[in-house]
Amino acid sequence: MVKWDRWRAPFMTDVGHLVLHSRQGTALLPSFPEVRTGAAQLPNTTALDGVM
């Protein structure tokens, strides 16, 4: 199923381990690979909450 509106997604990183998931717990990193690339620029133990 295609979702056409926005995604709200908490993002956390800790020593190279990334977590990006929907409010329901669905893993979103496979759908947004650019987040993994951008996360390399963030310090460890970063937590963000945003809308994509």
BELRA-V673342 format. One record per helix or strand of 3 or more residues. SS is the DSSP state (~ for helix, > for strand). FROM is the first residue (numbers start at 1). TO is the last residue. Records with the same first field share a line. If there is no record, write none. Layout:
# BELRA-V673342
SS=FROM-TO + FROM-TO
This chain:
# BELRA-V673342
>=8-14 + 17-21 + 46-51
~=29-31 + 33-39
